[in-house]
């Protein structure tokens, strides 16, 4: 098992009620596994704010792993814990509201 440090930025803090958290993942756990743990901890409000209907991340969500931005394709294939190295994930959720001409 490895500890993954997650920092929350933007409106996701309304759901998490904390700026950071730690999660235990098995060696070889994926980003999808990490998102599943977050969903378990924070409940349906987290899923509604972060996940889309296909369980990918919404278009206004930015997810970084050790400084590299991830896309939905990488969720199932990117391993979070490799070789016991420390891992930091950053989840930034922008406001879903957007402007524009009427």
GIMO-V319329 format. One record per residue. RES is the residue in three letters. PHI is phi in whole degrees, 0 to 359 (NA if undefined). PSI is psi in whole degrees, 0 to 359 (999 if undefined). Layout:
# GIMO-V319329
RES/PHI/PSI ; RES/PHI/PSI
This chain:
# GIMO-V319329
UNK/NA/144 ; UNK/230/148 ; UNK/269/131 ; UNK/248/124 ; UNK/271/129 ; UNK/239/130 ; UNK/251/138 ; UNK/251/133 ; UNK/229/152 ; UNK/82/203 ; UNK/289/352 ; UNK/296/336 ; UNK/296/337 ; UNK/298/329 ; UNK/270/314 ; UNK/283/333 ; UNK/61/20 ; UNK/206/150 ; UNK/279/344 ; UNK/202/162 ; UNK/204/165 ; UNK/237/141 ; UNK/230/144 ; UNK/261/122 ; UNK/236/146 ; UNK/290/156 ; UNK/308/130 ; UNK/87/2 ; UNK/298/145 ; UNK/262/171 ; UNK/299/323 ; UNK/301/318 ; UNK/299/319 ; UNK/296/315 ; UNK/298/323 ; UNK/297/319 ; UNK/296/319 ; UNK/297/317 ; UNK/299/317 ; UNK/298/318 ; UNK/289/316 ; UNK/258/351 ; UNK/80/195 ; UNK/296/333 ; UNK/297/322 ; UNK/297/310 ; UNK/300/317 ; UNK/297/321 ; UNK/281/326 ; UNK/253/320 ; UNK/260/144 ; UNK/268/184 ; UNK/295/340 ; UNK/262/10 ; UNK/67/21 ; UNK/270/179 ; UNK/273/146 ; UNK/295/161 ; UNK/297/334 ; UNK/266/11 ; UNK/258/132 ; UNK/245/129 ; UNK/236/126 ; UNK/241/142 ; UNK/232/115 ; UNK/51/43 ; UNK/86/356 ; UNK/254/126 ; UNK/287/138 ; UNK/251/152 ; UNK/246/177 ; UNK/298/330 ; UNK/296/328 ; UNK/278/351 ; UNK/300/318 ; UNK/272/344 ; UNK/252/341 ; UNK/275/119 ; UNK/278/133 ; UNK/277/318 ; UNK/247/110 ; UNK/229/122 ; UNK/64/23 ; UNK/72/7 ; UNK/291/145 ; UNK/298/142 ; UNK/235/136 ; UNK/234/126 ; UNK/248/144 ; UNK/235/127 ; UNK/246/117 ; UNK/242/119 ; UNK/246/115 ; UNK/281/160 ; UNK/300/139 ; UNK/286/346 ; UNK/284/141 ; UNK/220/156 ; UNK/266/183 ; UNK/154/169 ; UNK/284/146 ; UNK/278/999
